[in-house]
Amino acid sequence: MKNFIYDVPTRVLFGDGQVSNVGKEVKKHASKILLLYGKNSIKKNGLYDEVIKFLTEENIEIIELSGVDPNPRIETVREGADLCRKHNLELVLAVGGGSTIDCAKGIAAQTKYHGDIWKDLCVDKKFNLLTEALPVASILTLAATGSEMNGNSVLSNSKENLKLGFNSYILRPVFSILDPTYTFSVNKYQTAAGAVDIMSHLFEQYFSPDKKGYLQSRIMEGLLKTVIHYAPIAYENPTNYDARANIMWASSLSLNGLTSAGKESTDWATHQMEHELSAKYDITHGVGLGILTPYWMEYVLDKENVHRFVEYANNVWGIFGDDDFQVAKKVITKTREFFNSLDIPSTLTDIGIDSSKFEDMATSATRLGPIGTMKKLEYKDVLEILTMAL
Amino acid sequence: MKNFIYDVPTRVLFGDGQVSNVGKEVKKHASKILLLYGKNSIKKNGLYDEVIKFLTEENIEIIELSGVDPNPRIETVREGADLCRKHNLELVLAVGGGSTIDCAKGIAAQTKYHGDIWKDLCVDKKFNLLTEALPVASILTLAATGSEMNGNSVLSNSKENLKLGFNSYILRPVFSILDPTYTFSVNKYQTAAGAVDIMSHLFEQYFSPDKKGYLQSRIMEGLLKTVIHYAPIAYENPTNYDARANIMWASSLSLNGLTSAGKESTDWATHQMEHELSAKYDITHGVGLGILTPYWMEYVLDKENVHRFVEYANNVWGIFGDDDFQVAKKVITKTREFFNSLDIPSTLTDIGIDSSKFEDMATSATRLGPIGTMKKLEYKDVLEILTMAL
């Protein structure tokens, strides 16, 4: 096991009705806050009114910023940071899915940062330059990105056609409220995309050349089984509390550091390729991942790593067999069929994407060098995987 | 899933050589500390010198208290609290196994508490009375109790022949250094006992009437598989780093809240029975657990809960079959055989315990009412299980 620091201080308040604690939790950190959200859905379902009520009960002053996009834009981050500076706000409270929380982290960082976080953090990856930030907190309404318990943020720059991530320990939310009932209204399409996103986070960490990481693999298999068990239930019956709860908590645990701490390597090539797709076409992240993942698996599979696929087949799907490659191919097919069962398409053509930007995307994905670790993917490899997925 | 708060702020520094950070980590919280340890083993293996060196480099003032017993005594807690008050110490740093860390928590609590923690917390279980404590930190040298990431403490009172636990969120260590190489010198007997203790913590949470807890069960199965895979390796080859590392991290994750958060119920009857054994006979906790666990399983098994044992058989041991009760009995036998393979005996007679104090122990174990949830055990049930284990 590799040396690691595990430091996950986010206080999670999980379950039906936990929003009633939001005022008290905020009060521990701030008296004037930026309330950040996306479109009007939280006003329609009553969550907005509840949040305002419980914040007001604790005399929290609130400045609002709404309209965060599904792929949150750096312009919104700048607007939010201006508001925080102008009003001396002390905390950014995101109410929404991963996009809103990612945007809140951008705002929290930019508010205290003298340079431009897009250039220094997202593009140049100089994460160490960020030494302070406003505290971030969240009320999660969509299980997918894990942003509610980690310091990661992915932002989009439409002018540059780029979607880039950064991360910092100081951006881990101080608290996150996870109420599964808020995800009852998530539609089938987003429920499926969220489930794929969670599974992809696990695949990116599970599939690696790391010869060790036994404990981490066993935990990830447990989380994969949880999503595979409950995603079809939530898909068919959106108000099944237990399904929504298991998926929501699995999502947070899949990307809060628990599953990667101690691993020698992780992959993340599929995410980097997908970021190119959603930067160019603004598609739903989980759908892009669902299309690309099985092709990536087929492309990287070789005799060095076939045991990883066998382990996945045995321990997650109960698929066994004498021929390792046949078992591996079976489980890749099984994975694609599972995504299809949630109406996730199998090809880029299905979602209206043609090959016209493949070369651009392959160039952009590998601009800092080869991506991934299971197999190091260069320009031609990325181009090949995109072409397979056509 | 039941509503829960997950709040595990302990910063874990894991891996070979992390002790070099102890001074810097302490400095964040304190400049004068109590250094608490057990016998002379940390002086023999050089750890004591290293700790002193790295603390001194950061100008930390140190008052020492050594001689913590394997079942830490309330008298040591009182002595430590007197030292902390007298010298205005600001943090208690435990260097040792779970006993030393438990003792450090007792000292940290008693120092700031005006009453007697033995009476109010251990005996009367009025945990809410504890509102402040010194910060606790640890350098772990034995993987077993999970004390390094939680707020639990178990103390012994030899005058009253009692071993009682208490817990408080405010006693969770601010940081813990987990270096698997410190466990290389743990002998076979303690290595086996530690592995059983970790597995027992998982059993106490895994086996419950809780109809839900899917995610939690899958994670616990992963942790059980990890201990089952690596305990025999560490037992045979005490300096196998990866075995020691996986066991150490599994130990922390098995009792830091991760596996119980969201569960509707847990059991803990076996632990309560074992505390009677080690209070009366001062035996090693993990050995007591290893003897009692299979008998407890046999005693509580019934048609309401047989599915739990089948799940355990299928997912942890790969034991399948058509008859649920046969599968359950097979996996109980398998569990006992596994313990035996680590030279953990199967009966109380094997460790020199006769039935003379069984009635006392059964009375004491159930003094606050029935124990456990899989089956609520009253006086006569505890007596029966102890008799089966004879």
Interface residues (C-beta under 8 A of the other chain):
Chain A: M1 K2 N3 F4 I5 Y6 D7 V8 P9 R11 V12 L13 F14 G15 D16 G17 Q18 P180 K212 Y214 L215 R218 I219 E221 G222 L223 K225 T226 H229 Y230 Y241 D242 A245 N246 W249 A250 L253 L258 A261 G262
Chain B: M1 K2 N3 F4 I5 Y6 D7 V8 P9 R11 V12 L13 F14 G15 D16 G17 Q18 P180 K212 Y214 L215 R218 I219 E221 G222 L223 K225 T226 H229 Y230 Y241 D242 A245 N246 W249 A250 L253 L258 A261 G262
